Structure formats: C-alpha cells, structure tokens
Amino acid sequence: MHHSVSAVLLSLLLSGTGAALAQSPSSTVGLSVRRVELVPDDAQPTVEVAVSPGLSTVFLFDSEVSREGLMLEGRERFAMVDAGLNTLRLVPSEKILAGERLKLTVRFQDGSAPAASTFVLVAHPARSEAHVEVYRRKRSVETYQEEVRLARSEAEQCREENARLRAERSAPDGLTGLISTEVLSKRGVDYRDLTKGVSQAPGGAAARQYVYAYRAARRVAVEVIFMSGGDAQPWTAVGAMLRGKANEELKVLRVWQSGPVASDSTSQRLVVEAEAAAESPQGPFTLKLWDVDGRRTVTLGNVTFP
C-alpha cells in the first residue's frame, strides 16, 4: 500500500500536474569561487555578494586591508566578523532578514588606487557565496585558467541537467514514466510518516500539518501538507534546500506545490524532490523553503528518509 501511494506521488511530479517549479541552476548546491577585479577609478560597479544565516563567507584580498577602516552596516546581525590582514570572514546570525541589503566597505593600507571598495551583502534564506577573491593588481594566468576550468565544469553540469530534463519530458506519464526513467529501478518506493518527529521553526509563512518522506532508487522526496499560518498574503514556495548536520546538501531537482497557502483556502500539498544515491545518509536534514523574494520562509528540522 505504501509503495502504491508513493508511486502516485512521484508520478505527479513526472507528469507536471499542478504548479510544478524546477529548482533554478543558480540555487542548487553550493556556489563557485567568486573573483572580483577592482579598477582604479569610479567606474567600479557595485558588487553584490550572497550571504545566509549560519553560513560562512570569506573574502580573500591580494592587498593588505585596514581593520580600522572596515565598515559593516548592521554589524549586530552577524555572529562573527573576523578581519585579518588579507582575509575577512563573515557569518550572519539568524537576526539577518532574507532580502536585506547591507553595505560592506574595506580600505586598503598601501594607499594605491582604489583606496577602498564597497560590497553589498544580500541576505538569502539558504544560499551564500563561500569564497570571494578580490584583486586590485593584475591577476595571474593560473587564476584565469582555474576560472575557465570551473566554467567548463558548470557548463557540463548544465548540459547534463538539460539532458535529464528532456528525457523526463519525453517520458510517458504515470507508472510507465517511473519505470522508463528508472526512478523505481525494481525496488519501488519506501515511505515514512514524519509528522510527529519533524520540528518547525517559529514565525514561518505557513504551518505544517502532515509530513511524509519517500525514497526510490536515485531520488528522495519530502511531502508536506501546509495550512495557513495566519499570514493574510498567499504563500508559494519557489525554492528549497535540504541540508545535513555537516552542511552537506542534497541536490534539489524540483519543488511542486498544489496551490498557494492562503488564509481563505484549504490545506495545500508541497513536494520537494532531490537527487540521492541509494547509500546516501538518511538524515536528519533541515528543509528550508522560500517564496519568490526570499523574505517569507518555512524551516522544518529533523527530516529523515527511509
């Protein structure tokens, strides 16, 4: 019985029934090393850097910076601000709000142009840029070669993702689709009721009613039945993150929601599907969901898989 219910659930994802939303490539697991080249005049565009609560963002400078000249807007929103001669590590706290934009200004010690540089830290509920390399001098050939290598790797990942999406779109619906895409791979789908064990962080945009977990050969999924949390504005999740205790993340493939969670509507079903090998850990994971502007979120803890 559990397997048949699970197959129906995953077939909904393959058939595209309801408001199916694919996780954008830019918001998948991890962000690459960011390289910023400064110019010695006023033509330098504003550089935006993504930060997130509890995640570390490290700036690496090729020139020594002045600790006294460091200016960080909203410093009380950061759990750690560790400035060295050539490094700056920032860890936002839970006080930072999604979508918030805070200015960071650093000044250099040698007096050369540019004497300072300003960045805009943009808070995201789950994503951050882990490494930002800032160059005032001419970059070495090795850094350009590394950038090309990373760009080729990301392009190859995009090609593989496009091939997977085309294969799924051309697959038939229902149980036949599950078999043709090898999602079942002769093992079926395992099911677990997480309703009693899952915790929800306060202040979420919606209230969870029931939570279920599924595992197939190469996929896992979390199903959440949401009801209104008292917010008058309807809420629809467009992005999701599944992160483990060691900050490892599962690659989210899609987010599907039956309809907006609103105060005047009935409960709505949401499904997050992720890529996972058969030997991948069972958890626990933290599931974070966010809406289109990233300001209203829902966080569920202690998510485990069969």
N, C-alpha and C positions, 0 to 999 in steps of 0.2 A: 504493500500500500504506500509506504513511504517513497519507494522508488518511482511509482507511477505519478504521484503528486509532484515529485521533483522533476520528472521528465516534462510534465506540462509546464512547470515554471520556466525551465530553460528553453523550451520551445517558444514561449512568449518572447524571450529575448532574441532568438534567431529570426522569428517572423516579423519582428519590429512592431508588434501590437502596442498601442498606447504611445505615450510621449517618450520615445527612446532617445537617449542622449549619449553620444560617444564621448569618452574622455579625450580631450584635445591632447595632441602630442606634447605641447609645451607644458602640460600639467601632469605628465606622467612621472615616473620615479626619477628623482634626482635632477639637478641642473648641472651643466658642464661648468668648467672653469671659465670665468668671465675675464676678459682682458680689455683694459681701458687705456687708451693713449691720450695724454693731455697735450694741448697745444699752447704755446707761449703767448697767447693773445686772448681777446674777449670773445673769440668765435667758438669757444668750447661749449658744446651743447650740454644741457643738464643730463646727468647720468642717473637713471633710476635703478635701484637695487632692491630685490625682493628679500624681505625678512619675515620670520614667523616665530611665534611664541615657543620657547624651549629649544630652538634650533640655532646653531652657531653659524655666524657669518664672519669670515676672516678676510680682512683687507691686507694685501702684501704690496708694499711700496718699494720702488727701486731707489728712493731717496729717503734720507732720514727726516722724520716728521717731528714737530714740536708738540710735546704733551700739553704744554701750557696753552698752545694755540688751538687745541681741539675743542670744537663747539658742537654739541649734540642736542638738538631740540627734543624735549620730552625725555630727558635722561632718566627720570624716575620710572619710566616704562621699561627699563632694561634691567635684567637681573645681573648682567655682567657687562662691564666696559673695561677691557684690558688693553691698554695702549703701551706699545713698545717703540723702539726707535724706527723700526721698519714694518711693524705689524699693528693691526688693530682688530681685536676680537669683540664682537657684539653678540649678546644673547638676549633677545627680548623676553620679557615676562608676560604673564597672562593679562597684565594691565593694558598691553597694546591692543588696539582695536583693528579688526580687519578693515582694510581700505585706508587706514590712517597714513598720512604722508609726513615724514619728519626729516628736517634738514640736518645733514652732517657736513661740517666744514673742517678740513685739515689744513695746517700750514706747514710748509717745508722750512728746514733750518738753513739751507745754504744760500738763500737769497736769490737764487736763479728764478727765471720765469718758467711756468707760472708759480707765483709765491704761495698760492693756496688753491684748493679745489673743493667744490661743493657737490655733494651727492644728495639724492632724495631717496630715503628709505621708505619703501612701500610695503605696508604690512599685509600679509596673506595668511589666511587661517591655517594653512598646512605646508606651503612651499617656501623655500628660501634658497638663496644663492650661497653656496657654502664657501666658495673661494673667489675673490675678486683681486686680480693683479692689476696694479696701477703703475703705468710707465710715464715718466717725464722725459727720459732720454730715449735714444733710438733703440728699438728692440733688437734682440739678437735673431739671427737666422733660425736658431733652434726653436724659439717661441713661435715663429710663423709656421715652421714645419709641424710642430705639435698642434697648432690650431687647425691646419689643413687635415691632419690625421683625425682629429676629433670631428671635424665637419664631414669627412668621408664616412666615419663610423655612424654618425647621426643620420646621414643620408641613406645609408644601407638599412638602418633600423626603420626609416620611413618607408623604404621600398618593401621591406618585409611586412610591415603593418598594412600597406596598401594591398599587397597580395593576399593577406589574410582576410581583409575586409571584402575584397572582390570574391574570394572563394565562398565566404559566408552569404553574400548577397545572391550568388548564383545557386546556392543550395536550396533544396525544397523545404517547405515548412514542416512543422510537427516532428514526430518521432523519426521520420525518414531523414529530416535535416540533421538531427542529433547524431544519427548513425553515419551519414555521409561525411560530416565534418569531423568524425572520430572523437566527439566530445564524450561519448559514452565509453568507447573502446572496450566493450564486452564486460565492463564492471558495473554499469548502472550508475546511479546517483545515491550517495549516502546523505542522510538527513539528520538534523539535530535541532531540538527546540531550546533556544537560548533565553526565552522570555524572562525566566526567574533569575538567571545569573548575570545578565547584562546590566551595567550601570549607565546612567545618563547624567552628563554634566548639567548643572543648573543653568537656567537662562537660555535654553535652546529655542530655536524658532518653531519647533514642533515637538509634540510629546509622543514617545514611542508607546505602542500598545502591545504588539507582539513582535518577537524577533526570532528568525529561523536561519540556520546555516546549512549549506549544501556543498558537497564535494563530488566532482566527477574525475575522469582520468587526468585532465590537464587544466581544469577550471575549479574555482570555488565561487560561491555566491552567498551574499547575505540578503535576506528579505526582511524588511521592516514594515510593519503596519503602523502608520502615523495618524494621529488625530491632532486637532488644533491645540496649540499651546497657549491660546489666549491672545495671540497676535492678530490684529484686525487685518493686516496685509497678507494676502495669499503668499505661500512659500513653495518654491520648486527647487530641488537640488539639481545643480548642473555639473558639480564636480565632487570627487570623493577621494579619500586617502585611507589605506589600510596599513598601519604601521605597528611593528612589533616592539617588544621591550628594548631590543638592541638597536632601535631605529631602522631596522630593515623594513623595506616596503614591498608589498605585492603590487604588480603592475595592473592597475585598474583598466579594464577593457571597455566597459560601458556603465552608464548609470541610467536606469529606467524608472520612471515614475508614472503611475496611472493618471495622476492629475494633481493640480495644486492643492496643498493643505490649507484650508481656509476655515474661518470660524463658522461659516454657514454651510459647510459641506460635510459629507460623511467621511469616514476614515479613508486614507489613500495608501496604496501599496507602492513601496520603493524597493528596487533590487539593484545591488552593486555586484557586478561580475568581475572577477580578477583572474589573472593567469597564475597557475601554481602547479608545480610538479607533484607527482604522487608522494614523493618523500619530503615535501615541504612541511615546515612545522605547523602544528595545529593551533598555535597561539599561546597566550592570549594576544589579540591585536586591539588597537584602538581604531575605530571607524569614525572619521570626521567627514561631514558633508557640508557643502556651502552653496549659496544661491549665486545668481549671475554676477552680483557686485562683490561677493565675498564677505559681506558685512553680517549676514544672518546665518548662523551655523547650527549644526547639531553634532554633538560628540557622544559616542557610545563606547564604553570600555568593557574589557573582559569578553571580547568576541573570540570564540574558538570554533574550530571546524572539526568535522568528524574524521 
